[in-house]
Amino acid sequence: MADGNANRPRWSIAPYFIVDDVVATANDYRDQLGFQYERFWGEPPCFCMVHRSGVVIMLSQLAATGVMRPNRLAHPEADDAWDAYIWVDNADALYAEFQAKGVKIARAICDQPYGCRDFDVEDCNGYRLCFGHNTG
């Protein structure tokens, strides 16, 4: 989300997702969502940071499996709760890219009353990512 002031200090954030298989998840983010990564940490691999267009998502595999907790599963009435909202330049173009790759679309693209045009995808672990751009 641009603020129009190039001299202003920039903040960023990296969501931290606990996953059952960090290698499979990183590869899914690469192959399906267009993210990249440089390396895995640990032996066997237990951590990876995937990135795309300045967005970083940390993936961590704990010794115990089955501890993933997407927000929508933490509270059953919040089925539409995202785990991350990612502002992009053109949500329509990204939606078309993801559709062509067969990405699991959890909610079709649409204009929202909060001034964004966005859509939801679900990753291989059930985490929901919303991609959108401002319409105002």
NUVEX-979323 format. One record per atom (N, C-alpha, C): residue number from 1; residue in one letter; chain; atom name; x, y, z. Coordinates in nm, 2 decimals, padded with zeros to 4 digits. Layout:
<pts>
NUM_A_A_CA_X_Y_Z
...
</pts>
This chain:
<pts>
1_M_A_N_00.09_-00.12_00.00
1_M_A_CA_00.00_00.00_00.00
1_M_A_C_00.09_00.12_00.00
2_A_A_N_00.09_00.20_-00.10
2_A_A_CA_00.17_00.32_-00.12
2_A_A_C_00.11_00.43_-00.04
3_D_A_N_00.20_00.51_00.02
3_D_A_CA_00.15_00.63_00.10
3_D_A_C_00.19_00.76_00.03
4_G_A_N_00.26_00.75_-00.09
4_G_A_CA_00.29_00.87_-00.16
4_G_A_C_00.41_00.95_-00.11
5_N_A_N_00.48_00.91_00.00
5_N_A_CA_00.59_00.98_00.05
5_N_A_C_00.71_00.89_00.05
6_A_A_N_00.80_00.91_-00.05
6_A_A_CA_00.92_00.82_-00.07
6_A_A_C_01.02_00.84_00.04
7_N_A_N_01.02_00.95_00.11
7_N_A_CA_01.12_00.98_00.22
7_N_A_C_01.07_00.92_00.35
8_R_A_N_00.95_00.88_00.36
8_R_A_CA_00.90_00.83_00.49
8_R_A_C_00.96_00.69_00.52
9_P_A_N_01.00_00.67_00.64
9_P_A_CA_01.06_00.53_00.67
9_P_A_C_00.95_00.43_00.64
10_R_A_N_00.99_00.31_00.59
10_R_A_CA_00.90_00.20_00.55
10_R_A_C_00.90_00.10_00.66
11_W_A_N_00.79_00.05_00.69
11_W_A_CA_00.77_-00.06_00.78
11_W_A_C_00.73_-00.18_00.69
12_S_A_N_00.76_-00.30_00.74
12_S_A_CA_00.71_-00.42_00.68
12_S_A_C_00.68_-00.53_00.78
13_I_A_N_00.62_-00.63_00.74
13_I_A_CA_00.58_-00.74_00.83
13_I_A_C_00.59_-00.87_00.76
14_A_A_N_00.62_-00.98_00.83
14_A_A_CA_00.63_-01.11_00.77
14_A_A_C_00.54_-01.20_00.86
15_P_A_N_00.43_-01.25_00.81
15_P_A_CA_00.35_-01.35_00.88
15_P_A_C_00.43_-01.47_00.90
16_Y_A_N_00.41_-01.54_01.01
16_Y_A_CA_00.48_-01.66_01.05
16_Y_A_C_00.38_-01.77_01.06
17_F_A_N_00.39_-01.86_00.96
17_F_A_CA_00.29_-01.97_00.95
17_F_A_C_00.36_-02.10_01.00
18_I_A_N_00.30_-02.18_01.09
18_I_A_CA_00.34_-02.31_01.13
18_I_A_C_00.29_-02.41_01.03
19_V_A_N_00.37_-02.49_00.97
19_V_A_CA_00.33_-02.59_00.87
19_V_A_C_00.38_-02.73_00.90
20_D_A_N_00.32_-02.83_00.84
20_D_A_CA_00.36_-02.97_00.87
20_D_A_C_00.48_-03.00_00.79
21_D_A_N_00.50_-02.95_00.67
21_D_A_CA_00.61_-02.98_00.58
21_D_A_C_00.66_-02.86_00.52
22_V_A_N_00.77_-02.80_00.57
22_V_A_CA_00.82_-02.67_00.52
22_V_A_C_00.87_-02.68_00.38
23_V_A_N_00.93_-02.79_00.33
23_V_A_CA_00.98_-02.80_00.20
23_V_A_C_00.86_-02.81_00.10
24_A_A_N_00.76_-02.89_00.13
24_A_A_CA_00.65_-02.90_00.04
24_A_A_C_00.57_-02.76_00.04
25_T_A_N_00.56_-02.70_00.15
25_T_A_CA_00.49_-02.57_00.15
25_T_A_C_00.57_-02.46_00.07
26_A_A_N_00.70_-02.45_00.09
26_A_A_CA_00.78_-02.35_00.02
26_A_A_C_00.77_-02.38_-00.13
27_N_A_N_00.77_-02.51_-00.17
27_N_A_CA_00.76_-02.54_-00.31
27_N_A_C_00.62_-02.51_-00.37
28_D_A_N_00.52_-02.52_-00.28
28_D_A_CA_00.38_-02.49_-00.33
28_D_A_C_00.37_-02.34_-00.34
29_Y_A_N_00.43_-02.26_-00.25
29_Y_A_CA_00.42_-02.11_-00.27
29_Y_A_C_00.50_-02.07_-00.39
30_R_A_N_00.61_-02.14_-00.42
30_R_A_CA_00.69_-02.11_-00.54
30_R_A_C_00.61_-02.15_-00.67
31_D_A_N_00.56_-02.27_-00.67
31_D_A_CA_00.49_-02.32_-00.80
31_D_A_C_00.35_-02.26_-00.82
32_Q_A_N_00.28_-02.24_-00.71
32_Q_A_CA_00.14_-02.20_-00.73
32_Q_A_C_00.12_-02.05_-00.72
33_L_A_N_00.19_-01.99_-00.62
33_L_A_CA_00.17_-01.85_-00.59
33_L_A_C_00.28_-01.75_-00.64
34_G_A_N_00.38_-01.81_-00.70
34_G_A_CA_00.48_-01.73_-00.76
34_G_A_C_00.58_-01.67_-00.67
35_F_A_N_00.59_-01.72_-00.54
35_F_A_CA_00.69_-01.67_-00.45
35_F_A_C_00.83_-01.74_-00.48
36_Q_A_N_00.93_-01.69_-00.42
36_Q_A_CA_01.07_-01.75_-00.44
36_Q_A_C_01.12_-01.77_-00.30
37_Y_A_N_01.23_-01.85_-00.29
37_Y_A_CA_01.31_-01.87_-00.17
37_Y_A_C_01.45_-01.90_-00.20
38_E_A_N_01.54_-01.87_-00.11
38_E_A_CA_01.68_-01.89_-00.14
38_E_A_C_01.73_-02.02_-00.07
39_R_A_N_01.68_-02.05_00.05
39_R_A_CA_01.73_-02.16_00.13
39_R_A_C_01.64_-02.20_00.24
40_F_A_N_01.67_-02.32_00.29
40_F_A_CA_01.60_-02.37_00.41
40_F_A_C_01.70_-02.37_00.52
41_W_A_N_01.65_-02.36_00.65
41_W_A_CA_01.73_-02.36_00.76
41_W_A_C_01.70_-02.49_00.84
42_G_A_N_01.80_-02.55_00.90
42_G_A_CA_01.79_-02.66_00.99
42_G_A_C_01.82_-02.79_00.91
43_E_A_N_01.85_-02.90_00.99
43_E_A_CA_01.87_-03.03_00.93
43_E_A_C_01.80_-03.13_01.01
44_P_A_N_01.69_-03.19_00.97
44_P_A_CA_01.63_-03.16_00.84
44_P_A_C_01.57_-03.02_00.83
45_P_A_N_01.53_-02.98_00.71
45_P_A_CA_01.48_-02.84_00.70
45_P_A_C_01.36_-02.82_00.79
46_C_A_N_01.36_-02.70_00.86
46_C_A_CA_01.25_-02.67_00.94
46_C_A_C_01.20_-02.52_00.93
47_F_A_N_01.27_-02.44_00.85
47_F_A_CA_01.23_-02.30_00.84
47_F_A_C_01.27_-02.25_00.70
48_C_A_N_01.18_-02.16_00.64
48_C_A_CA_01.21_-02.10_00.51
48_C_A_C_01.13_-01.97_00.51
49_M_A_N_01.19_-01.87_00.44
49_M_A_CA_01.12_-01.75_00.41
49_M_A_C_01.10_-01.74_00.26
50_V_A_N_00.97_-01.73_00.22
50_V_A_CA_00.93_-01.72_00.08
50_V_A_C_00.90_-01.57_00.06
51_H_A_N_00.93_-01.52_-00.06
51_H_A_CA_00.91_-01.38_-00.09
51_H_A_C_00.86_-01.36_-00.23
52_R_A_N_00.78_-01.25_-00.24
52_R_A_CA_00.74_-01.20_-00.38
52_R_A_C_00.71_-01.06_-00.37
53_S_A_N_00.76_-00.98_-00.45
53_S_A_CA_00.74_-00.83_-00.47
53_S_A_C_00.74_-00.76_-00.33
54_G_A_N_00.84_-00.80_-00.25
54_G_A_CA_00.86_-00.73_-00.12
54_G_A_C_00.79_-00.79_-00.01
55_V_A_N_00.70_-00.89_-00.03
55_V_A_CA_00.62_-00.95_00.07
55_V_A_C_00.70_-01.08_00.11
56_V_A_N_00.72_-01.10_00.25
56_V_A_CA_00.78_-01.21_00.30
56_V_A_C_00.69_-01.29_00.39
57_I_A_N_00.68_-01.42_00.37
57_I_A_CA_00.61_-01.51_00.46
57_I_A_C_00.71_-01.61_00.52
58_M_A_N_00.71_-01.62_00.65
58_M_A_CA_00.80_-01.72_00.72
58_M_A_C_00.72_-01.85_00.74
59_L_A_N_00.79_-01.96_00.70
59_L_A_CA_00.73_-02.09_00.72
59_L_A_C_00.81_-02.17_00.82
60_S_A_N_00.75_-02.22_00.92
60_S_A_CA_00.82_-02.30_01.02
60_S_A_C_00.76_-02.43_01.04
61_Q_A_N_00.84_-02.53_01.04
61_Q_A_CA_00.79_-02.67_01.07
61_Q_A_C_00.84_-02.71_01.21
62_L_A_N_00.75_-02.74_01.30
62_L_A_CA_00.78_-02.78_01.43
62_L_A_C_00.80_-02.93_01.44
63_A_A_N_00.86_-02.98_01.54
63_A_A_CA_00.88_-03.12_01.55
63_A_A_C_00.75_-03.20_01.56
64_A_A_N_00.65_-03.14_01.62
64_A_A_CA_00.52_-03.20_01.63
64_A_A_C_00.44_-03.16_01.51
65_T_A_N_00.37_-03.25_01.44
65_T_A_CA_00.29_-03.21_01.33
65_T_A_C_00.14_-03.19_01.37
66_G_A_N_00.06_-03.13_01.28
66_G_A_CA_-00.08_-03.11_01.31
66_G_A_C_-00.11_-02.99_01.40
67_V_A_N_-00.01_-02.90_01.42
67_V_A_CA_-00.03_-02.78_01.51
67_V_A_C_-00.07_-02.66_01.44
68_M_A_N_-00.09_-02.67_01.30
68_M_A_CA_-00.12_-02.55_01.23
68_M_A_C_-00.26_-02.49_01.28
69_R_A_N_-00.27_-02.36_01.27
69_R_A_CA_-00.39_-02.30_01.32
69_R_A_C_-00.43_-02.18_01.24
70_P_A_N_-00.48_-02.20_01.12
70_P_A_CA_-00.53_-02.09_01.05
70_P_A_C_-00.64_-02.01_01.13
71_N_A_N_-00.64_-01.88_01.11
71_N_A_CA_-00.74_-01.80_01.19
71_N_A_C_-00.88_-01.85_01.17
72_R_A_N_-00.92_-01.89_01.05
72_R_A_CA_-01.06_-01.93_01.04
72_R_A_C_-01.09_-02.05_01.11
73_L_A_N_-00.99_-02.14_01.14
73_L_A_CA_-01.02_-02.26_01.22
73_L_A_C_-01.01_-02.23_01.37
74_A_A_N_-00.95_-02.13_01.41
74_A_A_CA_-00.94_-02.09_01.55
74_A_A_C_-01.07_-02.05_01.61
75_H_A_N_-01.16_-01.99_01.52
75_H_A_CA_-01.29_-01.94_01.56
75_H_A_C_-01.39_-01.98_01.46
76_P_A_N_-01.47_-02.09_01.48
76_P_A_CA_-01.55_-02.14_01.37
76_P_A_C_-01.65_-02.04_01.31
77_E_A_N_-01.69_-01.94_01.38
77_E_A_CA_-01.78_-01.84_01.32
77_E_A_C_-01.70_-01.74_01.23
78_A_A_N_-01.57_-01.75_01.22
78_A_A_CA_-01.49_-01.66_01.14
78_A_A_C_-01.44_-01.74_01.02
79_D_A_N_-01.52_-01.81_00.95
79_D_A_CA_-01.48_-01.88_00.83
79_D_A_C_-01.41_-01.80_00.73
80_D_A_N_-01.44_-01.67_00.72
80_D_A_CA_-01.37_-01.59_00.62
80_D_A_C_-01.25_-01.51_00.67
81_A_A_N_-01.20_-01.55_00.79
81_A_A_CA_-01.09_-01.48_00.85
81_A_A_C_-00.96_-01.51_00.77
82_W_A_N_-00.89_-01.40_00.74
82_W_A_CA_-00.76_-01.42_00.67
82_W_A_C_-00.65_-01.44_00.77
83_D_A_N_-00.54_-01.50_00.72
83_D_A_CA_-00.42_-01.51_00.79
83_D_A_C_-00.32_-01.40_00.75
84_A_A_N_-00.34_-01.35_00.63
84_A_A_CA_-00.26_-01.23_00.59
84_A_A_C_-00.34_-01.16_00.48
85_Y_A_N_-00.34_-01.03_00.48
85_Y_A_CA_-00.39_-00.95_00.37
85_Y_A_C_-00.27_-00.88_00.30
86_I_A_N_-00.27_-00.90_00.17
86_I_A_CA_-00.15_-00.85_00.09
86_I_A_C_-00.20_-00.76_-00.01
87_W_A_N_-00.16_-00.63_00.00
87_W_A_CA_-00.19_-00.53_-00.10
87_W_A_C_-00.11_-00.55_-00.22
88_V_A_N_-00.17_-00.54_-00.34
88_V_A_CA_-00.10_-00.56_-00.47
88_V_A_C_-00.13_-00.45_-00.56
89_D_A_N_-00.06_-00.44_-00.67
89_D_A_CA_-00.09_-00.33_-00.77
89_D_A_C_-00.21_-00.36_-00.85
90_N_A_N_-00.24_-00.48_-00.88
90_N_A_CA_-00.35_-00.52_-00.97
90_N_A_C_-00.41_-00.65_-00.93
91_A_A_N_-00.51_-00.65_-00.85
91_A_A_CA_-00.57_-00.78_-00.80
91_A_A_C_-00.63_-00.86_-00.92
92_D_A_N_-00.69_-00.79_-01.01
92_D_A_CA_-00.75_-00.86_-01.13
92_D_A_C_-00.64_-00.94_-01.20
93_A_A_N_-00.53_-00.88_-01.23
93_A_A_CA_-00.42_-00.96_-01.30
93_A_A_C_-00.37_-01.07_-01.22
94_L_A_N_-00.35_-01.05_-01.09
94_L_A_CA_-00.31_-01.16_-01.00
94_L_A_C_-00.41_-01.27_-01.00
95_Y_A_N_-00.54_-01.24_-00.99
95_Y_A_CA_-00.65_-01.33_-00.98
95_Y_A_C_-00.64_-01.42_-01.11
96_A_A_N_-00.62_-01.36_-01.23
96_A_A_CA_-00.62_-01.43_-01.35
96_A_A_C_-00.50_-01.52_-01.35
97_E_A_N_-00.38_-01.48_-01.30
97_E_A_CA_-00.26_-01.56_-01.29
97_E_A_C_-00.29_-01.68_-01.21
98_F_A_N_-00.35_-01.66_-01.09
98_F_A_CA_-00.37_-01.77_-01.00
98_F_A_C_-00.47_-01.87_-01.06
99_Q_A_N_-00.58_-01.82_-01.12
99_Q_A_CA_-00.67_-01.91_-01.19
99_Q_A_C_-00.61_-02.00_-01.29
100_A_A_N_-00.52_-01.94_-01.37
100_A_A_CA_-00.45_-02.01_-01.48
100_A_A_C_-00.36_-02.12_-01.42
101_K_A_N_-00.31_-02.10_-01.30
101_K_A_CA_-00.22_-02.20_-01.23
101_K_A_C_-00.30_-02.31_-01.15
102_G_A_N_-00.43_-02.29_-01.14
102_G_A_CA_-00.52_-02.38_-01.06
102_G_A_C_-00.51_-02.36_-00.91
103_V_A_N_-00.47_-02.24_-00.87
103_V_A_CA_-00.46_-02.21_-00.73
103_V_A_C_-00.60_-02.22_-00.67
104_K_A_N_-00.61_-02.27_-00.54
104_K_A_CA_-00.74_-02.29_-00.48
104_K_A_C_-00.79_-02.15_-00.44
105_I_A_N_-00.89_-02.10_-00.51
105_I_A_CA_-00.96_-01.97_-00.48
105_I_A_C_-01.06_-02.00_-00.38
106_A_A_N_-01.05_-01.93_-00.26
106_A_A_CA_-01.15_-01.95_-00.15
106_A_A_C_-01.26_-01.85_-00.16
107_R_A_N_-01.24_-01.74_-00.23
107_R_A_CA_-01.34_-01.63_-00.25
107_R_A_C_-01.31_-01.56_-00.38
108_A_A_N_-01.40_-01.55_-00.47
108_A_A_CA_-01.38_-01.48_-00.60
108_A_A_C_-01.35_-01.33_-00.58
109_I_A_N_-01.29_-01.28_-00.68
109_I_A_CA_-01.26_-01.13_-00.67
109_I_A_C_-01.39_-01.05_-00.67
110_C_A_N_-01.39_-00.94_-00.59
110_C_A_CA_-01.50_-00.85_-00.59
110_C_A_C_-01.46_-00.72_-00.52
111_D_A_N_-01.55_-00.62_-00.55
111_D_A_CA_-01.53_-00.49_-00.48
111_D_A_C_-01.59_-00.50_-00.34
112_Q_A_N_-01.51_-00.45_-00.24
112_Q_A_CA_-01.56_-00.45_-00.10
112_Q_A_C_-01.60_-00.32_-00.05
113_P_A_N_-01.69_-00.31_00.05
113_P_A_CA_-01.74_-00.19_00.10
113_P_A_C_-01.62_-00.11_00.17
114_Y_A_N_-01.51_-00.17_00.21
114_Y_A_CA_-01.40_-00.11_00.27
114_Y_A_C_-01.30_-00.04_00.17
115_G_A_N_-01.34_-00.04_00.04
115_G_A_CA_-01.26_00.03_-00.05
115_G_A_C_-01.15_-00.05_-00.12
116_C_A_N_-01.16_-00.18_-00.12
116_C_A_CA_-01.06_-00.26_-00.19
116_C_A_C_-01.13_-00.36_-00.28
117_R_A_N_-01.06_-00.40_-00.38
117_R_A_CA_-01.10_-00.51_-00.47
117_R_A_C_-01.01_-00.62_-00.44
118_D_A_N_-01.07_-00.73_-00.39
118_D_A_CA_-00.98_-00.84_-00.34
118_D_A_C_-01.04_-00.98_-00.36
119_F_A_N_-00.96_-01.08_-00.33
119_F_A_CA_-01.00_-01.22_-00.34
119_F_A_C_-00.92_-01.30_-00.24
120_D_A_N_-00.96_-01.42_-00.21
120_D_A_CA_-00.89_-01.50_-00.11
120_D_A_C_-00.85_-01.63_-00.18
121_V_A_N_-00.73_-01.68_-00.14
121_V_A_CA_-00.68_-01.81_-00.18
121_V_A_C_-00.65_-01.88_-00.05
122_E_A_N_-00.65_-02.02_-00.07
122_E_A_CA_-00.61_-02.10_00.05
122_E_A_C_-00.49_-02.18_00.01
123_D_A_N_-00.39_-02.18_00.09
123_D_A_CA_-00.27_-02.25_00.06
123_D_A_C_-00.28_-02.40_00.10
124_C_A_N_-00.17_-02.47_00.08
124_C_A_CA_-00.18_-02.62_00.10
124_C_A_C_-00.19_-02.66_00.24
125_N_A_N_-00.19_-02.56_00.34
125_N_A_CA_-00.20_-02.59_00.48
125_N_A_C_-00.33_-02.54_00.53
126_G_A_N_-00.41_-02.47_00.45
126_G_A_CA_-00.54_-02.41_00.49
126_G_A_C_-00.53_-02.27_00.53
127_Y_A_N_-00.41_-02.21_00.52
127_Y_A_CA_-00.40_-02.06_00.55
127_Y_A_C_-00.46_-01.98_00.44
128_R_A_N_-00.54_-01.88_00.48
128_R_A_CA_-00.61_-01.79_00.38
128_R_A_C_-00.53_-01.66_00.36
129_L_A_N_-00.50_-01.64_00.24
129_L_A_CA_-00.43_-01.51_00.20
129_L_A_C_-00.53_-01.43_00.12
130_C_A_N_-00.55_-01.31_00.15
130_C_A_CA_-00.63_-01.22_00.07
130_C_A_C_-00.54_-01.12_00.00
131_F_A_N_-00.56_-01.11_-00.13
131_F_A_CA_-00.49_-01.02_-00.22
131_F_A_C_-00.58_-00.92_-00.27
132_G_A_N_-00.54_-00.79_-00.26
132_G_A_CA_-00.63_-00.68_-00.30
132_G_A_C_-00.56_-00.55_-00.33
133_H_A_N_-00.63_-00.47_-00.40
133_H_A_CA_-00.58_-00.33_-00.42
133_H_A_C_-00.69_-00.23_-00.38
134_N_A_N_-00.65_-00.11_-00.35
134_N_A_CA_-00.74_00.00_-00.31
134_N_A_C_-00.82_00.04_-00.44
135_T_A_N_-00.94_00.07_-00.42
135_T_A_CA_-01.02_00.12_-00.53
135_T_A_C_-01.05_00.27_-00.52
136_G_A_N_-01.01_00.33_-00.42
136_G_A_CA_-01.04_00.47_-00.40
136_G_A_C_-00.95_00.57_-00.45
</pts>
